[in-house]
Amino acid sequence: MTHIREAIQRTEYEFDTAAAHFTRRHPCLSLLCTFIGVPIFIIGAVYILASVVICPIAWACGWM
């Protein structure tokens, strides 16, 4: 259990370091990713999860 937690923390630290390095090297691109890319990703995730829930219900009710 401790090994898994340490592996997760190590991965999180490496990702944080890489993200900070990317932000220092490309400040405009990081802002673009933050304010355009992240909302698009969230909307896409909501759409996919809603479809996963609604499509089987619609199929079972005969609406599809």
N, CA, C and O atoms as a Tripos MOL2 file, in Angstrom:
@<TRIPOS>MOLECULE
protein
  256   255    64     0     0
PROTEIN
NO_CHARGES

@<TRIPOS>ATOM
      1 N           0.8230   -1.1880    0.0000 N.3       1 MET1
      2 CA          0.0000    0.0000    0.0000 C.3       1 MET1
      3 C           0.8660    1.2500    0.0000 C.2       1 MET1
      4 O           0.5790    2.2180   -0.7040 O.2       1 MET1
      5 N           1.9250    1.2200    0.7950 N.am      2 THR2
      6 CA          2.8260    2.3660    0.8530 C.3       2 THR2
      7 C           3.5200    2.5690   -0.4910 C.2       2 THR2
      8 O           3.7330    3.7020   -0.9240 O.2       2 THR2
      9 N           3.8670    1.4660   -1.1440 N.am      3 HIS3
     10 CA          4.5380    1.5570   -2.4420 C.3       3 HIS3
     11 C           3.6190    2.2170   -3.4740 C.2       3 HIS3
     12 O           4.0730    3.0370   -4.2710 O.2       3 HIS3
     13 N           2.3470    1.8660   -3.4630 N.am      4 ILE4
     14 CA          1.3940    2.4510   -4.4060 C.3       4 ILE4
     15 C           1.2520    3.9450   -4.1530 C.2       4 ILE4
     16 O           1.2490    4.7390   -5.0940 O.2       4 ILE4
     17 N           1.1360    4.3260   -2.8940 N.am      5 ARG5
     18 CA          1.0030    5.7440   -2.5580 C.3       5 ARG5
     19 C           2.2450    6.5240   -2.9800 C.2       5 ARG5
     20 O           2.1340    7.6250   -3.5180 O.2       5 ARG5
     21 N           3.4170    5.9620   -2.7400 N.am      6 GLU6
     22 CA          4.6540    6.6300   -3.1390 C.3       6 GLU6
     23 C           4.7630    6.7420   -4.6560 C.2       6 GLU6
     24 O           5.2530    7.7480   -5.1700 O.2       6 GLU6
     25 N           4.3160    5.7320   -5.3630 N.am      7 ALA7
     26 CA          4.3480    5.7810   -6.8270 C.3       7 ALA7
     27 C           3.4190    6.8690   -7.3540 C.2       7 ALA7
     28 O           3.7630    7.5830   -8.2960 O.2       7 ALA7
     29 N           2.2460    6.9940   -6.7470 N.am      8 ILE8
     30 CA          1.3040    8.0380   -7.1540 C.3       8 ILE8
     31 C           1.8800    9.4130   -6.8580 C.2       8 ILE8
     32 O           1.7830   10.3160   -7.6890 O.2       8 ILE8
     33 N           2.4760    9.5840   -5.6890 N.am      9 GLN9
     34 CA          3.0700   10.8730   -5.3330 C.3       9 GLN9
     35 C           4.2390   11.2150   -6.2500 C.2       9 GLN9
     36 O           4.4120   12.3760   -6.6200 O.2       9 GLN9
     37 N           5.0330   10.2310   -6.6160 N.am     10 ARG10
     38 CA          6.1640   10.4570   -7.5130 C.3      10 ARG10
     39 C           5.6680   10.8780   -8.8970 C.2      10 ARG10
     40 O           6.2190   11.7940   -9.5070 O.2      10 ARG10
     41 N           4.6300   10.2080   -9.3840 N.am     11 THR11
     42 CA          4.0590   10.5580  -10.6760 C.3      11 THR11
     43 C           3.4720   11.9610  -10.6440 C.2      11 THR11
     44 O           3.6350   12.7300  -11.5920 O.2      11 THR11
     45 N           2.7880   12.2950   -9.5530 N.am     12 GLU12
     46 CA          2.2200   13.6320   -9.4130 C.3      12 GLU12
     47 C           3.3160   14.6960   -9.4010 C.2      12 GLU12
     48 O           3.1640   15.7500  -10.0180 O.2      12 GLU12
     49 N           4.4060   14.4270   -8.7100 N.am     13 TYR13
     50 CA          5.5230   15.3750   -8.6600 C.3      13 TYR13
     51 C           6.1550   15.5470  -10.0390 C.2      13 TYR13
     52 O           6.4640   16.6690  -10.4410 O.2      13 TYR13
     53 N           6.3470   14.4490  -10.7640 N.am     14 GLU14
     54 CA          6.9250   14.5270  -12.1030 C.3      14 GLU14
     55 C           6.0190   15.3000  -13.0530 C.2      14 GLU14
     56 O           6.5020   16.0970  -13.8570 O.2      14 GLU14
     57 N           4.7070   15.0730  -12.9680 N.am     15 PHE15
     58 CA          3.7700   15.8080  -13.8170 C.3      15 PHE15
     59 C           3.7840   17.2860  -13.4700 C.2      15 PHE15
     60 O           3.7780   18.1320  -14.3650 O.2      15 PHE15
     61 N           3.8030   17.6090  -12.1850 N.am     16 ASP16
     62 CA          3.8320   19.0020  -11.7600 C.3      16 ASP16
     63 C           5.0930   19.6960  -12.2530 C.2      16 ASP16
     64 O           5.0370   20.8400  -12.7040 O.2      16 ASP16
     65 N           6.2190   19.0190  -12.1720 N.am     17 THR17
     66 CA          7.4790   19.5780  -12.6530 C.3      17 THR17
     67 C           7.4360   19.8010  -14.1650 C.2      17 THR17
     68 O           7.8820   20.8370  -14.6570 O.2      17 THR17
     69 N           6.9040   18.8370  -14.8920 N.am     18 ALA18
     70 CA          6.8090   18.9670  -16.3470 C.3      18 ALA18
     71 C           5.8570   20.0960  -16.7340 C.2      18 ALA18
     72 O           6.1360   20.8460  -17.6700 O.2      18 ALA18
     73 N           4.7350   20.2250  -16.0240 N.am     19 ALA19
     74 CA          3.7860   21.2960  -16.3200 C.3      19 ALA19
     75 C           4.3910   22.6630  -16.0250 C.2      19 ALA19
     76 O           4.1810   23.6080  -16.7860 O.2      19 ALA19
     77 N           5.1350   22.7790  -14.9390 N.am     20 ALA20
     78 CA          5.7840   24.0520  -14.6150 C.3      20 ALA20
     79 C           6.8380   24.3990  -15.6610 C.2      20 ALA20
     80 O           6.9700   25.5590  -16.0510 O.2      20 ALA20
     81 N           7.5820   23.4060  -16.1140 N.am     21 HIS21
     82 CA          8.5920   23.6380  -17.1520 C.3      21 HIS21
     83 C           7.9210   24.0860  -18.4520 C.2      21 HIS21
     84 O           8.3960   25.0160  -19.1040 O.2      21 HIS21
     85 N           6.8230   23.4320  -18.8320 N.am     22 PHE22
     86 CA          6.0820   23.8060  -20.0380 C.3      22 PHE22
     87 C           5.5570   25.2290  -19.9290 C.2      22 PHE22
     88 O           5.6150   25.9870  -20.8970 O.2      22 PHE22
     89 N           5.0440   25.5990  -18.7530 N.am     23 THR23
     90 CA          4.5010   26.9390  -18.5500 C.3      23 THR23
     91 C           5.5930   27.9970  -18.6580 C.2      23 THR23
     92 O           5.3620   29.0700  -19.2140 O.2      23 THR23
     93 N           6.7680   27.7070  -18.1370 N.am     24 ARG24
     94 CA          7.8770   28.6650  -18.2460 C.3      24 ARG24
     95 C           8.3510   28.8150  -19.6840 C.2      24 ARG24
     96 O           8.7260   29.9100  -20.1040 O.2      24 ARG24
     97 N           8.3380   27.7230  -20.4400 N.am     25 ARG25
     98 CA          8.8340   27.7700  -21.8190 C.3      25 ARG25
     99 C           7.8120   28.3500  -22.7900 C.2      25 ARG25
    100 O           8.1850   29.0260  -23.7490 O.2      25 ARG25
    101 N           6.5220   28.0920  -22.5530 N.am     26 HIS26
    102 CA          5.4690   28.5060  -23.4830 C.3      26 HIS26
    103 C           4.3150   29.1600  -22.7120 C.2      26 HIS26
    104 O           3.2730   28.5300  -22.5340 O.2      26 HIS26
    105 N           4.4730   30.3940  -22.2560 N.am     27 PRO27
    106 CA          3.4190   30.9980  -21.4300 C.3      27 PRO27
    107 C           2.1140   31.2420  -22.1890 C.2      27 PRO27
    108 O           1.0350   31.0430  -21.6300 O.2      27 PRO27
    109 N           2.1920   31.6640  -23.4390 N.am     28 CYS28
    110 CA          0.9610   31.9300  -24.1970 C.3      28 CYS28
    111 C           0.2060   30.6390  -24.5010 C.2      28 CYS28
    112 O          -1.0200   30.5880  -24.4000 O.2      28 CYS28
    113 N           0.9370   29.6150  -24.8670 N.am     29 LEU29
    114 CA          0.3000   28.3350  -25.1700 C.3      29 LEU29
    115 C          -0.3220   27.7060  -23.9270 C.2      29 LEU29
    116 O          -1.3670   27.0610  -24.0110 O.2      29 LEU29
    117 N           0.3150   27.8920  -22.7820 N.am     30 SER30
    118 CA         -0.2490   27.3410  -21.5490 C.3      30 SER30
    119 C          -1.5390   28.0640  -21.1690 C.2      30 SER30
    120 O          -2.4740   27.4350  -20.6730 O.2      30 SER30
    121 N          -1.6010   29.3750  -21.3960 N.am     31 LEU31
    122 CA         -2.8520   30.0990  -21.1430 C.3      31 LEU31
    123 C          -3.9470   29.6390  -22.0970 C.2      31 LEU31
    124 O          -5.1000   29.4770  -21.6980 O.2      31 LEU31
    125 N          -3.5830   29.4330  -23.3500 N.am     32 LEU32
    126 CA         -4.5450   28.9500  -24.3320 C.3      32 LEU32
    127 C          -5.0840   27.5770  -23.9280 C.2      32 LEU32
    128 O          -6.2880   27.3330  -24.0040 O.2      32 LEU32
    129 N          -4.2010   26.6930  -23.5050 N.am     33 CYS33
    130 CA         -4.6300   25.3640  -23.0480 C.3      33 CYS33
    131 C          -5.5230   25.4610  -21.8210 C.2      33 CYS33
    132 O          -6.4940   24.7170  -21.6890 O.2      33 CYS33
    133 N          -5.1870   26.3860  -20.9230 N.am     34 THR34
    134 CA         -5.9480   26.5080  -19.6850 C.3      34 THR34
    135 C          -7.3550   27.0330  -19.9340 C.2      34 THR34
    136 O          -8.3220   26.4800  -19.4120 O.2      34 THR34
    137 N          -7.4790   28.0840  -20.7190 N.am     35 PHE35
    138 CA         -8.7700   28.7480  -20.8520 C.3      35 PHE35
    139 C          -9.6080   28.2660  -22.0240 C.2      35 PHE35
    140 O         -10.7910   28.5960  -22.0990 O.2      35 PHE35
    141 N          -9.0400   27.5060  -22.9320 N.am     36 ILE36
    142 CA         -9.8140   26.9600  -24.0480 C.3      36 ILE36
    143 C          -9.8210   25.4310  -24.0080 C.2      36 ILE36
    144 O         -10.8740   24.8100  -24.1530 O.2      36 ILE36
    145 N          -8.6730   24.8380  -23.8140 N.am     37 GLY37
    146 CA         -8.5680   23.3800  -23.8610 C.3      37 GLY37
    147 C          -9.2660   22.6720  -22.7190 C.2      37 GLY37
    148 O          -9.9550   21.6750  -22.9360 O.2      37 GLY37
    149 N          -9.0980   23.1720  -21.5060 N.am     38 VAL38
    150 CA         -9.6980   22.5150  -20.3370 C.3      38 VAL38
    151 C         -11.2300   22.5660  -20.3810 C.2      38 VAL38
    152 O         -11.8660   21.5420  -20.1330 O.2      38 VAL38
    153 N         -11.8540   23.7230  -20.6870 N.am     39 PRO39
    154 CA        -13.3250   23.7060  -20.7780 C.3      39 PRO39
    155 C         -13.8550   22.7800  -21.8710 C.2      39 PRO39
    156 O         -14.8820   22.1270  -21.6840 O.2      39 PRO39
    157 N         -13.1660   22.7170  -23.0050 N.am     40 ILE40
    158 CA        -13.5970   21.8050  -24.0650 C.3      40 ILE40
    159 C         -13.4850   20.3550  -23.5960 C.2      40 ILE40
    160 O         -14.3670   19.5420  -23.8720 O.2      40 ILE40
    161 N         -12.4110   20.0320  -22.8940 N.am     41 PHE41
    162 CA        -12.2380   18.6820  -22.3520 C.3      41 PHE41
    163 C         -13.3510   18.3490  -21.3570 C.2      41 PHE41
    164 O         -13.8890   17.2430  -21.3850 O.2      41 PHE41
    165 N         -13.7000   19.2900  -20.4830 N.am     42 ILE42
    166 CA        -14.7500   19.0510  -19.4830 C.3      42 ILE42
    167 C         -16.1010   18.8500  -20.1580 C.2      42 ILE42
    168 O         -16.8490   17.9450  -19.7890 O.2      42 ILE42
    169 N         -16.4210   19.6900  -21.1480 N.am     43 ILE43
    170 CA        -17.6930   19.5390  -21.8670 C.3      43 ILE43
    171 C         -17.7380   18.1910  -22.5870 C.2      43 ILE43
    172 O         -18.7750   17.5270  -22.5980 O.2      43 ILE43
    173 N         -16.6330   17.7920  -23.1800 N.am     44 GLY44
    174 CA        -16.5800   16.4890  -23.8470 C.3      44 GLY44
    175 C         -16.7730   15.3350  -22.8810 C.2      44 GLY44
    176 O         -17.4700   14.3690  -23.1920 O.2      44 GLY44
    177 N         -16.1580   15.4320  -21.7060 N.am     45 ALA45
    178 CA        -16.3060   14.3770  -20.7030 C.3      45 ALA45
    179 C         -17.7490   14.2880  -20.2130 C.2      45 ALA45
    180 O         -18.2770   13.1920  -20.0300 O.2      45 ALA45
    181 N         -18.3830   15.4330  -20.0020 N.am     46 VAL46
    182 CA        -19.7880   15.4410  -19.5700 C.3      46 VAL46
    183 C         -20.6700   14.8320  -20.6540 C.2      46 VAL46
    184 O         -21.5730   14.0520  -20.3500 O.2      46 VAL46
    185 N         -20.4200   15.1780  -21.9070 N.am     47 TYR47
    186 CA        -21.2020   14.6290  -23.0110 C.3      47 TYR47
    187 C         -21.0660   13.1090  -23.0810 C.2      47 TYR47
    188 O         -22.0610   12.3990  -23.2250 O.2      47 TYR47
    189 N         -19.8450   12.6180  -22.9810 N.am     48 ILE48
    190 CA        -19.6200   11.1730  -23.0780 C.3      48 ILE48
    191 C         -20.2710   10.4350  -21.9110 C.2      48 ILE48
    192 O         -20.9220    9.4090  -22.1090 O.2      48 ILE48
    193 N         -20.0970   10.9530  -20.6990 N.am     49 LEU49
    194 CA        -20.6950   10.2850  -19.5380 C.3      49 LEU49
    195 C         -22.2190   10.3330  -19.5830 C.2      49 LEU49
    196 O         -22.8800    9.3620  -19.2140 O.2      49 LEU49
    197 N         -22.7810   11.4540  -20.0310 N.am     50 ALA50
    198 CA        -24.2390   11.5380  -20.1570 C.3      50 ALA50
    199 C         -24.7380   10.5560  -21.2160 C.2      50 ALA50
    200 O         -25.7790    9.9240  -21.0340 O.2      50 ALA50
    201 N         -24.0110   10.4270  -22.3080 N.am     51 SER51
    202 CA        -24.4030    9.4810  -23.3530 C.3      51 SER51
    203 C         -24.3340    8.0410  -22.8620 C.2      51 SER51
    204 O         -25.1850    7.2210  -23.2080 O.2      51 SER51
    205 N         -23.3280    7.7350  -22.0610 N.am     52 VAL52
    206 CA        -23.1920    6.3810  -21.5150 C.3      52 VAL52
    207 C         -24.3780    6.0420  -20.6210 C.2      52 VAL52
    208 O         -24.8080    4.8890  -20.5730 O.2      52 VAL52
    209 N         -24.9050    7.0260  -19.9190 N.am     53 VAL53
    210 CA        -26.0400    6.7870  -19.0290 C.3      53 VAL53
    211 C         -27.3590    6.7990  -19.8020 C.2      53 VAL53
    212 O         -28.2040    5.9300  -19.5870 O.2      53 VAL53
    213 N         -27.5460    7.7640  -20.6920 N.am     54 ILE54
    214 CA        -28.8370    7.9670  -21.3450 C.3      54 ILE54
    215 C         -29.0960    6.9830  -22.4860 C.2      54 ILE54
    216 O         -30.2290    6.5310  -22.6510 O.2      54 ILE54
    217 N         -28.0880    6.6430  -23.2680 N.am     55 CYS55
    218 CA        -28.3150    5.7720  -24.4280 C.3      55 CYS55
    219 C         -28.8850    4.3990  -24.0560 C.2      55 CYS55
    220 O         -29.8160    3.9500  -24.7250 O.2      55 CYS55
    221 N         -28.3820    3.7120  -23.0350 N.am     56 PRO56
    222 CA        -29.0160    2.4380  -22.6760 C.3      56 PRO56
    223 C         -30.4580    2.6090  -22.1820 C.2      56 PRO56
    224 O         -31.3110    1.7590  -22.4390 O.2      56 PRO56
    225 N         -30.7210    3.6970  -21.4820 N.am     57 ILE57
    226 CA        -32.0900    3.9490  -21.0160 C.3      57 ILE57
    227 C         -33.0070    4.1880  -22.2090 C.2      57 ILE57
    228 O         -34.1100    3.6440  -22.2610 O.2      57 ILE57
    229 N         -32.5570    5.0000  -23.1710 N.am     58 ALA58
    230 CA        -33.3610    5.2700  -24.3650 C.3      58 ALA58
    231 C         -33.5740    3.9960  -25.1770 C.2      58 ALA58
    232 O         -34.6580    3.7800  -25.7180 O.2      58 ALA58
    233 N         -32.5550    3.1590  -25.2640 N.am     59 TRP59
    234 CA        -32.6830    1.9080  -25.9950 C.3      59 TRP59
    235 C         -33.6800    0.9800  -25.3030 C.2      59 TRP59
    236 O         -34.4900    0.3320  -25.9660 O.2      59 TRP59
    237 N         -33.6220    0.9140  -23.9640 N.am     60 ALA60
    238 CA        -34.5290    0.0420  -23.2100 C.3      60 ALA60
    239 C         -35.9730    0.5190  -23.3080 C.2      60 ALA60
    240 O         -36.8950   -0.2960  -23.3030 O.2      60 ALA60
    241 N         -36.1760    1.8170  -23.3970 N.am     61 CYS61
    242 CA        -37.5330    2.3600  -23.4990 C.3      61 CYS61
    243 C         -38.0590    2.3530  -24.9290 C.2      61 CYS61
    244 O         -39.2300    2.6640  -25.1460 O.2      61 CYS61
    245 N         -37.2380    2.0110  -25.9000 N.am     62 GLY62
    246 CA        -37.6660    1.9580  -27.2870 C.3      62 GLY62
    247 C         -37.6250    3.2940  -27.9930 C.2      62 GLY62
    248 O         -38.2720    3.4550  -29.0280 O.2      62 GLY62
    249 N         -36.8980    4.2450  -27.4770 N.am     63 TRP63
    250 CA        -36.8180    5.5740  -28.0800 C.3      63 TRP63
    251 C         -35.7390    5.6650  -29.1450 C.2      63 TRP63
    252 O         -35.6500    6.6670  -29.8550 O.2      63 TRP63
    253 N         -34.9290    4.6410  -29.2620 N.am     64 MET64
    254 CA        -33.8560    4.6700  -30.2710 C.3      64 MET64
    255 C         -34.1430    3.6640  -31.3560 C.2      64 MET64
    256 O         -33.3620    3.5330  -32.2980 O.2      64 MET64
@<TRIPOS>BOND
     1     1     2 1
     2     2     3 1
     3     3     4 2
     4     3     5 am
     5     5     6 1
     6     6     7 1
     7     7     8 2
     8     7     9 am
     9     9    10 1
    10    10    11 1
    11    11    12 2
    12    11    13 am
    13    13    14 1
    14    14    15 1
    15    15    16 2
    16    15    17 am
    17    17    18 1
    18    18    19 1
    19    19    20 2
    20    19    21 am
    21    21    22 1
    22    22    23 1
    23    23    24 2
    24    23    25 am
    25    25    26 1
    26    26    27 1
    27    27    28 2
    28    27    29 am
    29    29    30 1
    30    30    31 1
    31    31    32 2
    32    31    33 am
    33    33    34 1
    34    34    35 1
    35    35    36 2
    36    35    37 am
    37    37    38 1
    38    38    39 1
    39    39    40 2
    40    39    41 am
    41    41    42 1
    42    42    43 1
    43    43    44 2
    44    43    45 am
    45    45    46 1
    46    46    47 1
    47    47    48 2
    48    47    49 am
    49    49    50 1
    50    50    51 1
    51    51    52 2
    52    51    53 am
    53    53    54 1
    54    54    55 1
    55    55    56 2
    56    55    57 am
    57    57    58 1
    58    58    59 1
    59    59    60 2
    60    59    61 am
    61    61    62 1
    62    62    63 1
    63    63    64 2
    64    63    65 am
    65    65    66 1
    66    66    67 1
    67    67    68 2
    68    67    69 am
    69    69    70 1
    70    70    71 1
    71    71    72 2
    72    71    73 am
    73    73    74 1
    74    74    75 1
    75    75    76 2
    76    75    77 am
    77    77    78 1
    78    78    79 1
    79    79    80 2
    80    79    81 am
    81    81    82 1
    82    82    83 1
    83    83    84 2
    84    83    85 am
    85    85    86 1
    86    86    87 1
    87    87    88 2
    88    87    89 am
    89    89    90 1
    90    90    91 1
    91    91    92 2
    92    91    93 am
    93    93    94 1
    94    94    95 1
    95    95    96 2
    96    95    97 am
    97    97    98 1
    98    98    99 1
    99    99   100 2
   100    99   101 am
   101   101   102 1
   102   102   103 1
   103   103   104 2
   104   103   105 am
   105   105   106 1
   106   106   107 1
   107   107   108 2
   108   107   109 am
   109   109   110 1
   110   110   111 1
   111   111   112 2
   112   111   113 am
   113   113   114 1
   114   114   115 1
   115   115   116 2
   116   115   117 am
   117   117   118 1
   118   118   119 1
   119   119   120 2
   120   119   121 am
   121   121   122 1
   122   122   123 1
   123   123   124 2
   124   123   125 am
   125   125   126 1
   126   126   127 1
   127   127   128 2
   128   127   129 am
   129   129   130 1
   130   130   131 1
   131   131   132 2
   132   131   133 am
   133   133   134 1
   134   134   135 1
   135   135   136 2
   136   135   137 am
   137   137   138 1
   138   138   139 1
   139   139   140 2
   140   139   141 am
   141   141   142 1
   142   142   143 1
   143   143   144 2
   144   143   145 am
   145   145   146 1
   146   146   147 1
   147   147   148 2
   148   147   149 am
   149   149   150 1
   150   150   151 1
   151   151   152 2
   152   151   153 am
   153   153   154 1
   154   154   155 1
   155   155   156 2
   156   155   157 am
   157   157   158 1
   158   158   159 1
   159   159   160 2
   160   159   161 am
   161   161   162 1
   162   162   163 1
   163   163   164 2
   164   163   165 am
   165   165   166 1
   166   166   167 1
   167   167   168 2
   168   167   169 am
   169   169   170 1
   170   170   171 1
   171   171   172 2
   172   171   173 am
   173   173   174 1
   174   174   175 1
   175   175   176 2
   176   175   177 am
   177   177   178 1
   178   178   179 1
   179   179   180 2
   180   179   181 am
   181   181   182 1
   182   182   183 1
   183   183   184 2
   184   183   185 am
   185   185   186 1
   186   186   187 1
   187   187   188 2
   188   187   189 am
   189   189   190 1
   190   190   191 1
   191   191   192 2
   192   191   193 am
   193   193   194 1
   194   194   195 1
   195   195   196 2
   196   195   197 am
   197   197   198 1
   198   198   199 1
   199   199   200 2
   200   199   201 am
   201   201   202 1
   202   202   203 1
   203   203   204 2
   204   203   205 am
   205   205   206 1
   206   206   207 1
   207   207   208 2
   208   207   209 am
   209   209   210 1
   210   210   211 1
   211   211   212 2
   212   211   213 am
   213   213   214 1
   214   214   215 1
   215   215   216 2
   216   215   217 am
   217   217   218 1
   218   218   219 1
   219   219   220 2
   220   219   221 am
   221   221   222 1
   222   222   223 1
   223   223   224 2
   224   223   225 am
   225   225   226 1
   226   226   227 1
   227   227   228 2
   228   227   229 am
   229   229   230 1
   230   230   231 1
   231   231   232 2
   232   231   233 am
   233   233   234 1
   234   234   235 1
   235   235   236 2
   236   235   237 am
   237   237   238 1
   238   238   239 1
   239   239   240 2
   240   239   241 am
   241   241   242 1
   242   242   243 1
   243   243   244 2
   244   243   245 am
   245   245   246 1
   246   246   247 1
   247   247   248 2
   248   247   249 am
   249   249   250 1
   250   250   251 1
   251   251   252 2
   252   251   253 am
   253   253   254 1
   254   254   255 1
   255   255   256 2
@<TRIPOS>SUBSTRUCTURE
     1 MET1         2 RESIDUE 1 A MET
     2 THR2         6 RESIDUE 1 A THR
     3 HIS3        10 RESIDUE 1 A HIS
     4 ILE4        14 RESIDUE 1 A ILE
     5 ARG5        18 RESIDUE 1 A ARG
     6 GLU6        22 RESIDUE 1 A GLU
     7 ALA7        26 RESIDUE 1 A ALA
     8 ILE8        30 RESIDUE 1 A ILE
     9 GLN9        34 RESIDUE 1 A GLN
    10 ARG10       38 RESIDUE 1 A ARG
    11 THR11       42 RESIDUE 1 A THR
    12 GLU12       46 RESIDUE 1 A GLU
    13 TYR13       50 RESIDUE 1 A TYR
    14 GLU14       54 RESIDUE 1 A GLU
    15 PHE15       58 RESIDUE 1 A PHE
    16 ASP16       62 RESIDUE 1 A ASP
    17 THR17       66 RESIDUE 1 A THR
    18 ALA18       70 RESIDUE 1 A ALA
    19 ALA19       74 RESIDUE 1 A ALA
    20 ALA20       78 RESIDUE 1 A ALA
    21 HIS21       82 RESIDUE 1 A HIS
    22 PHE22       86 RESIDUE 1 A PHE
    23 THR23       90 RESIDUE 1 A THR
    24 ARG24       94 RESIDUE 1 A ARG
    25 ARG25       98 RESIDUE 1 A ARG
    26 HIS26      102 RESIDUE 1 A HIS
    27 PRO27      106 RESIDUE 1 A PRO
    28 CYS28      110 RESIDUE 1 A CYS
    29 LEU29      114 RESIDUE 1 A LEU
    30 SER30      118 RESIDUE 1 A SER
    31 LEU31      122 RESIDUE 1 A LEU
    32 LEU32      126 RESIDUE 1 A LEU
    33 CYS33      130 RESIDUE 1 A CYS
    34 THR34      134 RESIDUE 1 A THR
    35 PHE35      138 RESIDUE 1 A PHE
    36 ILE36      142 RESIDUE 1 A ILE
    37 GLY37      146 RESIDUE 1 A GLY
    38 VAL38      150 RESIDUE 1 A VAL
    39 PRO39      154 RESIDUE 1 A PRO
    40 ILE40      158 RESIDUE 1 A ILE
    41 PHE41      162 RESIDUE 1 A PHE
    42 ILE42      166 RESIDUE 1 A ILE
    43 ILE43      170 RESIDUE 1 A ILE
    44 GLY44      174 RESIDUE 1 A GLY
    45 ALA45      178 RESIDUE 1 A ALA
    46 VAL46      182 RESIDUE 1 A VAL
    47 TYR47      186 RESIDUE 1 A TYR
    48 ILE48      190 RESIDUE 1 A ILE
    49 LEU49      194 RESIDUE 1 A LEU
    50 ALA50      198 RESIDUE 1 A ALA
    51 SER51      202 RESIDUE 1 A SER
    52 VAL52      206 RESIDUE 1 A VAL
    53 VAL53      210 RESIDUE 1 A VAL
    54 ILE54      214 RESIDUE 1 A ILE
    55 CYS55      218 RESIDUE 1 A CYS
    56 PRO56      222 RESIDUE 1 A PRO
    57 ILE57      226 RESIDUE 1 A ILE
    58 ALA58      230 RESIDUE 1 A ALA
    59 TRP59      234 RESIDUE 1 A TRP
    60 ALA60      238 RESIDUE 1 A ALA
    61 CYS61      242 RESIDUE 1 A CYS
    62 GLY62      246 RESIDUE 1 A GLY
    63 TRP63      250 RESIDUE 1 A TRP
    64 MET64      254 RESIDUE 1 A MET
